[in-house]
């Protein structure tokens, strides 16, 4: 994403478009990994509602239910923002291919880049919180 801004500042529009599409592909790979991860959790029955069954609750299951509730909420919300970012980057790539951006005007690319990197930054905090603690 950042490299696309760099290339636009140098009027290298085709390189900028390539970097935007690479960013989208990286987002798709990330979402594919999350989809596989969700699939395996569903297959093993690790769903927050099922683990919070009050009639059959044990302390261990209640803690798992809270964890998976937090896990699905936070990773789902993050995934939604990744998909929004990918949609915006596709929009930018189409506009950049048309020649709408160059050295004199690349503000939308910078704005979407800020959004994309904030989503990255949030993942830097979510990953250790959800995968490494415990």
C-alpha positions in Angstrom: 0.0 0.0 0.0 2.7 2.5 1.0 4.7 1.6 -2.1 1.8 2.5 -4.3 1.8 6.0 -2.9 5.6 6.2 -3.5 5.1 5.1 -7.1 2.3 7.6 -7.7 4.5 10.4 -6.3 7.1 9.4 -9.0 4.3 9.2 -11.7 4.9 5.4 -12.1 1.2 4.6 -12.4 1.5 1.1 -13.6 3.8 0.2 -10.7 1.3 1.8 -8.3 -1.6 -0.2 -9.7 0.5 -3.4 -9.4 1.2 -2.7 -5.7 -2.4 -2.0 -5.1 -3.4 -5.4 -6.5 -0.7 -7.1 -4.5 -2.2 -5.5 -1.4 -5.6 -6.9 -2.3 -4.1 -10.4 -2.9 -2.5 -10.2 0.5 -5.8 -9.3 2.1 -7.5 -12.2 0.3 -4.8 -14.6 1.6 -5.4 -13.3 5.1 -9.1 -13.7 4.8 -8.7 -17.2 3.4 -6.6 -18.2 6.4 -9.3 -16.7 8.7 -12.0 -18.6 6.8 -10.1 -21.9 7.3 -9.6 -21.1 10.9 -13.3 -20.4 11.4 -14.2 -23.6 9.6 -12.1 -25.7 11.9 -13.5 -24.0 15.0 -17.1 -24.6 13.7 -16.2 -28.3 12.9 -15.0 -28.8 16.5 -18.1 -27.1 18.0 -16.1 -24.2 19.5 -19.0 -21.7 19.4 -19.6 -19.3 22.2 -23.4 -19.9 22.5 -22.9 -23.7 22.6 -20.2 -23.4 25.3 -22.3 -21.1 27.4 -25.2 -23.6 27.9 -26.2 -22.8 31.5 -27.8 -26.2 32.2 -24.5 -28.1 31.5 -22.0 -25.4 32.3 -18.7 -26.1 33.9 -16.2 -23.4 34.9 -13.9 -24.5 32.1 -16.6 -24.3 29.5 -17.8 -20.9 30.7 -14.3 -19.6 30.3 -14.0 -21.1 26.8 -17.4 -19.6 25.9 -16.2 -16.1 27.0 -12.9 -16.6 25.1 -14.6 -17.7 21.9 -17.2 -15.0 22.2 -14.4 -12.4 22.4 -12.4 -14.2 19.7 -15.3 -14.3 17.1 -16.3 -10.7 17.9 -12.9 -9.3 17.5 -11.7 -11.3 14.6 -15.0 -10.9 12.8 -15.0 -7.2 13.3 -11.4 -7.1 12.1 -12.2 -9.2 9.1 -15.1 -6.9 8.2 -12.7 -3.9 8.1 -10.2 -5.9 6.0 -12.9 -6.6 3.5 -13.9 -2.9 3.5 -10.3 -2.0 3.0 -9.9 -4.4 0.1 -13.0 -3.0 -1.6 -11.6 0.5 -1.3 -8.2 -0.6 -2.6 -9.9 -2.2 -5.6 -11.7 1.1 -6.2 -8.3 2.9 -6.0 -6.7 0.4 -8.4 -9.4 0.9 -11.0 -9.1 4.7 -10.7 -5.3 4.6 -10.8 -5.5 2.4 -13.9 -7.7 5.1 -15.5 -5.0 7.7 -14.7 -6.9 9.6 -12.0 -3.9 9.8 -9.7 -0.4 11.0 -10.2 2.4 13.1 -8.6 0.0 16.1 -8.3 -3.0 14.2 -6.8 -2.9 11.0 -4.7 -4.9 12.1 -1.6 -7.5 9.3 -1.8 -4.7 6.7 -2.0 -3.1 8.2 1.1 -6.5 8.2 3.0 -7.2 4.6 2.2 -3.6 3.8 3.0 -4.1 5.3 6.5 -7.2 3.2 7.0 -5.5 0.0 5.8 -2.5 0.5 8.1 -4.7 1.2 11.1 -6.4 -2.1 10.4 -2.8 -3.6 10.3 -1.9 -2.0 13.5 -5.0 -3.4 15.2 -4.0 -6.9 14.1 -0.6 -6.4 15.7 -2.5 -6.1 19.1 -5.2 -8.7 18.4 -2.8 -11.5 17.4 -0.9 -11.8 20.7 -4.0 -11.2 22.7 -5.9 -14.0 21.0 -3.2 -16.4 19.9 -0.2 -16.1 22.2 -1.8 -15.4 25.6 -2.9 -18.3 27.6 
